[in-house]
Structures are given as C-alpha cells and as structure tokens.
Amino acid sequence: MDPRMQQRVAAVFAAHGVTEIRWNEPMARHTTWRVGGPADVFVVPQSVDEIAGALRAAGELGLPWTVVGRGSNMLVLDGGIRGLVLKLADPVGWIEVDGHRLVAGGGRSFVSAAHVAIRHGLSGLEFATGIPGSVGGAVMMNAGAHGGEVKDILAWADVMDGRGEIRRLARADLRFAYRYSRLKDEPGVVIAAAFDLEPGDREEMLSRVRAWSMRRASTQPLSQPNCGSVFRNPEGTHAGRLIEEAGLKGLTIGGAQVSPKHANFIVNLGHARASDILMLIRRVQETVRERFGIELETEVRIVGEPLPASGG
C-alpha cells in the first residue's frame, strides 16, 4: 500500500475510532506455525467498539477483512493478506462466571477459559485445555478434543457483522457439525460466547487434564511450531493413521516436515515457508488418495495469497 493510500486509510480508521494501525505486519509473528507474509492493515482492537469501528472503516474503504485469534489453526500464505486483519487478543478477552454459565470474550484463550471453569468447580470445558486457540476461533470451527466439542456446551454466541452490528446466535442457529459452524461460510466476528457447564470435582478435573497433558506431550510435537491437527478425521478412521500407513511420517519439503511423532501434525523445522507447508499438505492428500481412495480435507484454515511467480 503506497504512502498516500496509507494516509487515507489512517484518516478513515481514525474517524471510526481506530488510531493504532500496523502496516505490512508480518503474519509469521501471529501464527503458531511461524510462517506467513504481511497483512496490509493490522489492528489489535482494544474494545468491542473498536472492532465495530475497524469493520465500518474497512467497509467504507472497500477493504476485505480477516479475523485472527491465537493463530493456531491457520496457514497464512507467503504473499500475505490483503486488506484489514483484525487480531482478537487479551484486550477483548474478558471472562465472567454466573452460576453454571461461563461467558468469555472472543479474544480469550480457550485454554484459559477452561482453567477458569475448573477453578470455579465447573465441568464441561476440560477438553479445551488441549486447544491453543481463542474462544472465537473455537466457536467458529466447533473445536473439540478428548470426546468434547464446543457444540456440546455452547449456549449462545454474539457475532458482529461487517456493519459493526451484533446479533445473538443460539446453538441451533450456528448449524454445528464436525469441525464446522456456519461462521466458516458467513463472515462474522465472535464477540462473546456463553457456555453452560455442570458442577464438577476440581481435583478430578485437574487429574484428568494432567493425564491428557502428559499424553499430548508424549504423542505430539509440542516443542516445534505447528498448527495442531492439519486434516479432519475421515468417517470411521483417523487421518494420522492413514498418513502413517502411507509411509509419510518424516516426509520433508523445504523446512516443513510431517512429524515423526504424530502424522497429522506438520512442523516447521525452523526455516519453513508457507509454500513448503502447502506443498506438503498437497503431497499428503495426493498420496493418501492414491493409496486408499480417501480424500483428506484440511482442518486448518488457509488464508492469504501466494507470492507472485518470479519471471524468467
């Protein structure tokens, strides 16, 4: 974006109450894979009003917009993201507990929300201790682990549209399915979500969480940059099992590798580009299709643009 356009964008955003903008922000700083090109206009809203202002400014300027949370379930391509990127983080990550209901802002860490529930003796969110994303992202993709899913406990979600208007969607309105909600197809920002929980024994919950944590540490490559599970599990089987049986564990392209520890994880060896990861994803899909006749679908969200091809 050239300086004159930046001046215009800054003026419109300021008129809508958004004063702090980062230009050409490297998305590698904001994804757990540690890859990704620049965002044209990058904003970390400090309030719900600022989220609305940023979306209205983007609409006035005709800029596309993308929402990111903790960056744990997304691959940003090397060419970066055009338009506005809204990063929901701690400033819009408030939390409160009222009886058996926990309500959290969309920017709240899902892991943190789970631990707050446990501290209050509320059960139902323990599965979230293994999902390093935001509450908003978890609702959007119906995140799940250890037999639990968002759809099992969600009461409602407040979702903001591109005009900055909020509507409350009940569980049924979100049309949840396996790693899916309607928000994957309809642009919106999860401002807050309410979860209905049950009384539970704190020590029993903590014991269960510790056991899951130990198992993850022994079976997942937690010490290397990754995005979590890359592929959805096909009906009746597991993506990791198919990838392993296809002999793909350890397969490396550039700086990206199918983890030798867990085949449904792709890790950044320290110098990966998004293109390496994308090529590895496509290679895995092609091999599993040829070997088993099964089409692996990505669980990870792929956003942004590739780098332009260099001329000869």
N, C-alpha and C positions, 0 to 999 in steps of 0.2 A: 504494500500500500504506500503510495507516494506521500510526501510530507503535506501537500495541500489537501489530499483526501483525509489524512490523519487529523488535520486541523478541523475539518468539517465534522468528522466523526466525533472527535472530542467535544466539540461545541454542542452537538445534538445530545450526546450522552450526558453532558453536564446539565443541559436543560431538563433532563429527566432524572436528575439527582444522582448521577453516577460520575464521580470525579476521578477515580483511580483506575487507569487503564494501562495494561502492559501490551506493548506492540511486539508482534513476531515472537511470542513467548514459546520457547522450545517445549513441546509436549512430553519429551522424554523426562522432564522434571516431574511430571504429574501422572505417570503411568507406572504400574508395578513391573512392567516388562522393561522399563527404562529405555524405550525407543519412541520415536515419533517426531515429525517435523513441526514447524512453527504454527501457532494459532495467530491469525491476523490481529484479532482484537480479543484480549483475555481479561476477564473480570472475575474477581472473587467478591461476591456480594456480601455486604455486612449486615443486611437485613432483608426481610421479605419485600419491603417497599423498594429496595434497590434491585432486587430480582425483577420486579414488575417494571421498574424504570428502564433497566437494561433491555428487556424484551420489547418494550414500546419504542425505544430508540432504534433497536435493530429493525423493527417493522417500518419505522419512518424512513430509514436509510435503505431499505430493501436488502438488508444483510441476512443471510441464513444464520441460524444459531444452533449450537450443540451444547448439551449439558453433560458435564462430567462430575463424578464424585471422587471416590478414592482411587480411581484409575485401575481397578483390579480386574476388570472383565472386558477390557477393550484393547484393540490394536489400532494405534494411530499410524497411518502410513507416512512414509518419509517426506512427502511433499507438504504435509501439514494439513490444517483445517482452515478453509476459507470462512470469512465472516466472524461471528461472535462465538467465543467459548465461555460459558458460564461454569465456574468451578464452585460447587456447593461444598463447603467445609465447615469447620467449627463455628464460625460466626452465625450460621443458620442451622446449628446442630443442638438446639436446646432439647431438654427432656424433662418430663414430669410423670409422676405416678399418682393415680387417683383410684384407690381401691384395688381392683384386679386389672385395671386398664393402664397400660403404659403408652404415652404419646410422645413421639420424638420428631424433631425437625428433620427434613430431608437430608441435610448435610451431616447428620450424626453418624459416627462409626457404628456399623451394625454390631460389631463385636462389643463395643462399649455399651450399647443399648442392652445387649444380652446380660452383661455383667451387672448393670444397674438393676435389671429384673431379678437376678439371683440374689443380690444384696437385700432386696425387698421381699425375699421369700416367695417370688412368683415364678411359676414354671411354664414352659412352653416356648421360650426363646433360646434354650440352651444350644440348639443346633446352630445358632448364628455365631457362636464363639469360633467357628471354623471358617467364617465367610468374611474376608477382609475388605468389604466394600462399604458403601454408605446405605443408610436406610432407604433413601430414594431409589438408588440403583437396585437394592434388594426387592423393593416392591415392583419396579419396572420389569424385572426378569423373573419374578416369583422364585427367588433364590431358595435353595434348600440344601440340606446335608443331614446325614445320620437319621434319615427317615422323616425329617420335618421339613415343611415348606412354609413360605410366607402365607399362602392361601389358607393354611390351617388355622391361623390365629389373627389375621388382619380383620379389623372391624370396618375401617374406612381409610381413605387417603384423600387429602386435599391436593388438588392438581391445578396448577396455573397454566393457562393457555398463552399463546403468543401475544394476546392483547393485554396481558397482565391481570386477567380475571381468574378468580379461583372458584372451582366447583368441588363439592364433596362427593366422591365416588364410593359407594359401598362395595363390599367384597364381590357381590354378584355382578356389579357394573364393570368390573375390571376384566371379566372373562378369563380368569386364570386357567392355565394349562401347564404342562411340564415346561419349566423354564420360560414361561411366556405370560404376558398380560397384554391387554390392548394398547398399553403405553409403548410397546415396542413398535407399533404401527402408527400411532397417533401422537404427534409431538406434544409434549407437556412436561412440566417441572413438578416433581413431587415435593410439595412444600412441607407436608407433615403426614404422619401415618399413626394410626391408633391400633394397638394390639390388645386383644382380650386374652388374659392369662389366667392361670389357676394357682391356688396356694400350693406350695411345694416345700420340701425339706431342704434347707440351704446346703447342709453337708452332703446330702445325697446328690444334689445337683452338681456341686463342686467336684465330687468324686467322679461323676460321670464325665464332666467336662475335662478333668485331668486325664482320664483314661483316653478320651478322644484325642487330646492334645499329644499324648505320648505316641499314639498310633500314627497320627499325622506326621510327627517328627521322624518316625521310622520308615514311613512309606512314601513321603512326598518330599520334593527337593526345596524345602523351605529356605535354605540358605542362598539360593540362586534366584535372580529376578525371573518371575513367571507371572502368569495371569490367572492362575487356578486352572480348572479343567478347561481344555480347549474345545472338546467335542461333546455334544449331547450323547447320552447313552441311547442307542437304538433299542426299540422294544424287545425285551427278552434277553438282552445281553449287555455287556459293558464295553464302551469304546476302548478303554485301556487294554482290555483283554484282546480285542480284535487287533489292535495295533501291535501288541506284543507277539501274538501268534503270527502276524505277518512279518515278523523279524525286523521291526523298525526301531526297537529300543536302541538308543545311542546314535541313530542316524543324524548326521550333522550337515547343515548347509550354511556356509559363511560362519557367522558367530552364533547361530541358533542350533539347538540340539533337542531331539526327542529324549526326554530324561531317562537315563538308565534306571532311575529309581521308581518312576511311575510313568507309564507310556502315554497317559492322557495329559501329561504336562510337557510343554515346550519351554526350555530355559534359555536365557540369554547368557552365554558364556563370558560376557563382559565386553564384547565388541560387535554385537549383533546390530543389524539394521532391521527395520520393519519388513523390508523386502525379503530378507533371509527367512524371517518367521513365516511370512505369507507363502513363500515358495515351499517351505517345509510342510505347512498346512496342506497345500495343494498336492504335494507328493504323497503324504499320508492318505489323503482322500482317494487319490488315484490308485494307490497300491491296495487299499482295503476294498475298493470297488472291484478291482480285477481279481483279487483273491477270494472274496466272499460274496460278491454281488450286493454289498450293502453300502449305501451312501451315507457317509458320516456328515452330519450337519454341525456347523460350528456353534458352540455356546457363546464364545467370545464375540463381542461386537466390533466390527471392522469399520473404521471411520476415516475420513480424510481422503487425500489424493496421493497417488504415487509421484515420485519425482519424474519430471519430463524426460523422455528418452534423449540421450545425448546424440547430437548429429555426427555423421561420419566425416 
